[in-house]
């Protein structure tokens, strides 16, 4: 039987993990603006922006791992190499499929399909791996999130010819991210999360290089271009993903949906504040529904505490 004293450290750990997921989601919300600024200033295609994001973000994380001695202590084992290769492949798949979906349809429709699919896939995958059905609270939160995202993103119509292709690519992107989340639900023994994340990003960036180079990756060293690249590499990539994976380790994969849902809310808020885009009543309702879904993601402390890894 769990006592109050035994639950307190687990509750504290869960709260800390939730805070990290919130931070990751907010930082991810700045990625679209930074990526669009980089693409506009350097005239880059989406695949090239994705390659730059993974390579520069991975370089920052790996440099930190080297400076702190984390990389030196990383086990040189097959399991380590497999984790890094798998992470890199899934990151490359997610980025490439998502930006291809954007080209086939639109930013709004690709984002809507991907962000609706990710929570559903993560919740379903967790239920299969844990061999138990999702709780009514989790199911309700997903349904509310679907409705909220549809209103928040206000997806524009697209041609029927591209709709099937774009939807398939968005679902492929969602599957890549959901699988990445589920594979990071536990850490391998004696492995450092930061070092494996950095090397995984570099691997993903290298995998995207052929596509990026085909579309063109030349950069003019202008202040605005370098600033956009530096921001994209640091905040929505290096810091966001390291805090996301750290938060997953302290909570559960299902709780990681918090970060996914906060991304469009943050992006919408930035568009209103910085670009002075109008915020409709339906979008306001959508944001409220998404925040309600996030609140519902926080299940009872007793249920969650028994699932948190030490």
C-alpha positions as CSV (number, residue, x, y, z in Angstrom):
1,X,0.0,0.0,0.0
2,X,1.3,3.4,-1.0
3,X,1.6,5.9,1.9
4,X,1.6,9.7,1.6
5,X,5.3,9.9,2.3
6,X,6.1,7.4,-0.5
7,X,3.9,9.3,-3.0
8,X,5.4,12.7,-2.3
9,X,8.7,12.2,-4.2
10,X,6.8,10.6,-7.2
11,X,4.3,13.5,-7.3
12,X,7.2,16.0,-7.2
13,X,8.9,14.1,-10.0
14,X,5.7,14.1,-12.1
15,X,5.2,17.8,-11.6
16,X,8.8,18.5,-12.7
17,X,8.2,16.4,-15.8
18,X,5.0,18.2,-16.6
19,X,6.8,21.6,-16.3
20,X,9.5,20.3,-18.8
21,X,6.8,19.2,-21.2
22,X,5.1,22.6,-21.0
23,X,8.4,24.4,-21.7
24,X,9.0,22.1,-24.7
25,X,5.6,22.8,-26.1
26,X,6.0,26.6,-25.8
27,X,9.4,26.5,-27.4
28,X,8.2,24.3,-30.2
29,X,5.5,26.9,-30.9
30,X,8.3,29.4,-31.9
31,X,9.7,26.9,-34.4
32,X,7.3,27.7,-37.2
33,X,8.0,31.5,-37.0
34,X,11.8,30.9,-36.9
35,X,11.7,28.4,-39.7
36,X,9.6,30.7,-41.9
37,X,12.0,33.6,-41.3
38,X,15.0,31.4,-42.2
39,X,13.3,30.1,-45.4
40,X,12.3,33.7,-46.4
41,X,15.6,35.3,-45.7
42,X,17.7,32.5,-47.4
43,X,15.2,31.4,-50.0
44,X,15.2,27.8,-48.8
45,X,12.8,25.0,-49.4
46,X,11.2,23.2,-46.4
47,X,13.5,20.2,-46.7
48,X,16.6,22.3,-46.5
49,X,15.2,24.1,-43.4
50,X,14.5,20.8,-41.8
51,X,18.0,19.5,-42.5
52,X,19.5,22.7,-41.1
53,X,17.3,22.4,-38.0
54,X,18.4,18.9,-37.2
55,X,22.1,19.4,-38.0
56,X,22.5,22.7,-36.1
57,X,20.3,21.6,-33.2
58,X,22.2,18.3,-33.0
59,X,25.5,20.1,-33.1
60,X,24.5,22.3,-30.1
61,X,23.3,19.3,-28.0
62,X,26.4,17.2,-28.9
63,X,28.7,20.1,-28.1
64,X,27.1,20.4,-24.7
65,X,27.5,16.7,-24.2
66,X,31.2,16.9,-25.1
67,X,31.8,19.9,-22.8
68,X,30.2,18.2,-19.8
69,X,31.9,14.8,-20.4
70,X,28.6,13.1,-21.2
71,X,29.6,11.9,-24.7
72,X,32.9,10.5,-23.4
73,X,31.0,8.2,-20.9
74,X,28.5,7.0,-23.5
75,X,28.7,3.2,-23.9
76,X,30.0,2.1,-27.2
77,X,27.5,-0.8,-27.6
78,X,25.2,-2.1,-30.2
79,X,22.2,-1.0,-28.2
80,X,23.5,2.6,-28.0
81,X,24.1,2.6,-31.8
82,X,20.7,1.2,-32.4
83,X,19.0,3.8,-30.2
84,X,20.9,6.7,-32.0
85,X,20.2,5.3,-35.5
86,X,16.5,4.7,-34.7
87,X,16.1,8.2,-33.3
88,X,17.8,9.8,-36.3
89,X,15.7,7.8,-38.8
90,X,12.4,8.7,-37.0
91,X,13.4,12.4,-36.7
92,X,14.3,12.5,-40.4
93,X,11.0,10.7,-41.3
94,X,8.9,13.1,-39.2
95,X,10.6,16.3,-40.6
96,X,10.6,15.1,-44.2
97,X,7.0,13.8,-44.2
98,X,5.6,16.8,-42.4
99,X,7.2,19.4,-44.8
100,X,6.2,17.3,-47.8
101,X,2.7,17.3,-46.5
102,X,2.9,21.1,-46.2
103,X,3.9,21.3,-49.8
104,X,1.1,18.9,-51.0
105,X,-1.6,20.7,-49.1
106,X,-1.1,23.6,-46.7
107,X,0.5,24.5,-43.4
108,X,-2.9,24.5,-41.6
109,X,-4.1,21.1,-43.0
110,X,-0.8,19.4,-42.5
111,X,-0.5,20.7,-38.9
112,X,-4.1,19.8,-38.1
113,X,-3.8,16.2,-39.4
114,X,-0.4,15.6,-37.8
115,X,-1.3,17.1,-34.4
116,X,-4.6,15.3,-34.2
117,X,-3.0,12.0,-35.1
118,X,0.0,12.2,-32.7
119,X,-2.1,12.1,-29.5
120,X,-4.3,9.3,-30.8
121,X,-1.3,7.2,-31.8
122,X,0.6,7.8,-28.6
123,X,-2.4,7.0,-26.5
124,X,-3.1,3.9,-28.5
125,X,0.5,2.8,-28.5
126,X,0.8,3.2,-24.8
127,X,-2.3,1.2,-24.3
128,X,-1.0,-1.6,-26.4
129,X,2.5,-1.6,-24.7
130,X,1.0,-1.4,-21.3
131,X,-1.7,-3.9,-22.1
132,X,-4.6,-1.9,-20.8
133,X,-7.3,0.3,-22.3
134,X,-6.9,4.2,-22.1
135,X,-8.8,5.7,-19.2
136,X,-12.0,7.6,-19.8
137,X,-10.2,10.8,-18.9
138,X,-7.5,10.2,-21.6
139,X,-10.2,9.3,-24.2
140,X,-12.2,12.5,-23.4
141,X,-9.1,14.7,-23.6
142,X,-8.2,13.3,-27.0
143,X,-11.7,14.0,-28.3
144,X,-11.6,17.5,-26.9
145,X,-8.2,18.1,-28.4
146,X,-9.3,17.0,-31.9
147,X,-12.2,19.5,-31.8
148,X,-10.0,22.3,-30.3
149,X,-7.2,21.9,-32.9
150,X,-9.7,21.9,-35.8
151,X,-11.1,25.3,-34.6
152,X,-7.7,26.7,-33.6
153,X,-5.9,26.0,-36.8
154,X,-8.8,26.9,-39.0
155,X,-7.5,24.7,-41.8
156,X,-8.0,26.1,-45.3
157,X,-9.5,24.0,-48.1
158,X,-7.2,22.2,-50.5
159,X,-7.6,20.5,-53.9
160,X,-9.0,17.0,-53.9
161,X,-6.1,15.8,-56.0
162,X,-3.5,16.6,-53.3
163,X,-5.7,15.8,-50.3
164,X,-5.0,12.1,-50.2
165,X,-1.3,12.5,-50.6
166,X,-1.1,15.3,-48.0
167,X,-3.1,13.3,-45.5
168,X,-1.0,10.2,-46.0
169,X,2.2,12.2,-45.5
170,X,0.8,13.9,-42.4
171,X,-0.1,10.5,-40.9
172,X,3.3,9.2,-41.7
173,X,4.9,12.2,-40.0
174,X,2.6,11.6,-36.9
175,X,3.6,8.0,-36.9
176,X,7.3,8.9,-36.9
177,X,6.9,11.3,-34.0
178,X,4.6,9.0,-32.0
179,X,7.1,6.1,-32.4
180,X,9.9,8.4,-31.3
181,X,8.0,9.3,-28.2
182,X,7.2,5.6,-27.4
183,X,10.8,4.5,-27.9
184,X,12.0,7.1,-25.4
185,X,9.6,6.0,-22.7
186,X,12.4,4.1,-21.0
187,X,16.2,4.8,-21.0
188,X,18.8,2.2,-21.7
189,X,21.1,1.4,-18.8
190,X,24.2,3.6,-18.4
191,X,23.2,5.8,-21.3
192,X,23.1,9.6,-21.2
193,X,19.9,11.1,-22.6
194,X,21.6,14.3,-23.8
195,X,24.4,12.6,-25.7
196,X,22.1,10.1,-27.5
197,X,19.6,12.9,-28.4
198,X,22.4,15.1,-29.9
199,X,23.8,12.2,-31.9
200,X,20.3,11.2,-33.0
201,X,19.6,14.7,-34.3
202,X,22.9,14.7,-36.3
203,X,22.0,11.4,-37.7
204,X,18.6,12.6,-38.8
205,X,20.2,15.7,-40.3
206,X,22.7,13.7,-42.3
207,X,19.8,11.5,-43.6
208,X,18.0,14.6,-44.8
209,X,21.1,16.1,-46.5
210,X,20.5,14.5,-49.9
211,X,17.0,16.0,-50.2
212,X,18.2,19.3,-48.8
213,X,21.1,19.6,-51.2
214,X,18.9,18.8,-54.1
215,X,16.6,21.7,-53.3
216,X,19.5,24.0,-52.4
217,X,21.1,24.8,-49.0
218,X,23.2,27.9,-49.8
219,X,23.2,30.5,-47.1
220,X,24.1,34.1,-47.4
221,X,25.8,35.2,-44.1
222,X,23.4,38.1,-43.4
223,X,22.6,39.0,-39.8
224,X,18.8,38.2,-40.1
225,X,19.6,34.8,-41.7
226,X,22.2,33.8,-39.1
227,X,19.9,35.1,-36.3
228,X,17.0,33.0,-37.5
229,X,19.2,29.9,-37.9
230,X,20.7,30.4,-34.4
231,X,17.3,30.8,-32.8
232,X,15.8,27.8,-34.7
233,X,18.8,25.6,-33.6
234,X,18.8,26.6,-30.0
235,X,15.3,27.2,-28.7
236,X,12.6,25.2,-30.6
237,X,15.2,22.4,-31.4
238,X,18.1,21.8,-29.0
239,X,16.4,23.1,-25.8
240,X,12.9,22.0,-26.6
241,X,13.7,18.4,-27.5
242,X,16.1,17.8,-24.6
243,X,13.4,19.1,-22.2
244,X,10.8,17.0,-23.9
245,X,12.7,13.8,-23.6
246,X,13.6,14.7,-20.0
247,X,10.0,15.3,-19.2
248,X,9.0,12.0,-20.8
249,X,11.4,10.2,-18.5
250,X,9.7,11.8,-15.4
251,X,6.1,11.2,-16.5
252,X,4.5,8.9,-19.1
253,X,4.3,8.9,-22.9
254,X,0.7,9.9,-22.8
255,X,1.6,13.0,-20.7
256,X,3.9,14.0,-23.6
257,X,0.8,15.0,-25.5
258,X,0.9,18.2,-23.4
259,X,3.9,19.5,-25.5
260,X,2.3,18.5,-28.8
261,X,-0.9,20.4,-27.9
262,X,0.8,23.5,-26.6
263,X,2.7,24.0,-29.8
264,X,-0.2,25.3,-31.9
265,X,-1.5,27.4,-29.0
266,X,1.8,29.1,-28.7
267,X,2.2,29.5,-32.5
268,X,-1.3,31.1,-32.7
269,X,-0.5,33.5,-29.8
270,X,2.8,34.6,-31.5
271,X,1.0,35.2,-34.8
272,X,-1.5,37.4,-33.0
273,X,1.2,39.3,-31.0
274,X,4.0,39.6,-33.6
275,X,2.2,39.5,-36.9
276,X,-1.0,41.1,-35.7
277,X,-3.1,38.3,-37.3
278,X,-6.7,38.4,-36.3
279,X,-8.0,35.9,-33.7
280,X,-11.5,34.7,-34.5
281,X,-14.0,33.7,-31.9
282,X,-13.8,30.1,-33.1
283,X,-10.0,30.1,-32.7
284,X,-10.4,31.4,-29.2
285,X,-12.8,28.6,-28.4
286,X,-10.3,26.1,-30.0
287,X,-7.5,27.4,-27.8
288,X,-9.7,27.0,-24.7
289,X,-10.6,23.5,-25.7
290,X,-7.0,22.5,-26.2
291,X,-6.1,23.9,-22.8
292,X,-9.0,22.0,-21.3
293,X,-7.7,18.8,-23.0
294,X,-4.2,19.5,-21.4
295,X,-5.8,19.8,-18.0
296,X,-7.6,16.5,-18.5
297,X,-4.3,14.9,-19.4
298,X,-3.3,15.3,-15.8
299,X,-4.8,12.1,-14.3
300,X,-5.2,11.4,-10.6
301,X,-1.9,11.6,-8.7
302,X,-2.3,8.1,-7.4
303,X,-2.6,6.6,-10.8
304,X,0.2,8.6,-12.3
305,X,2.6,8.1,-9.4
306,X,2.5,4.4,-9.8
307,X,3.7,4.7,-13.4
308,X,6.6,7.2,-13.1
309,X,9.9,5.6,-13.7
310,X,12.6,6.3,-11.1
